[in-house]
Amino acid sequence: MEQHVKMSLDEWKAEIEEILKEIDAEYEEVKNELKVYTYKFNITKQVVQSTVNPDLNRKIRELYHQPFEEKFNDLKEYIKELEEKKRVFQMFTDKIEKVTEKEEAPHFAVAQSE
């Protein structure tokens, strides 16, 4: 592989790896927030199921349960999007590595027998 091509691919790979680091950091942040909302949603769900008073139950649903459920579902969806982004950008780095390794592998000449 020509040096300028390899250098360009290496720079591109480094750029994509930076994007992957950003995605990973955001993924961890969202994952932690999702854990919090998983607890909040499940706790309010249990409280709602255990509350007999309809007025109090409605109030709990309005104040906590519905907002927590919405946030929980939004975060779950966002995690899926981030996982897809990670998968796609990882494909770029894998393909770049594969191409550069393939091109750098020594080419052995096969001796022809006479």
Disulfide bonds with the S-S distance in Angstrom:
none
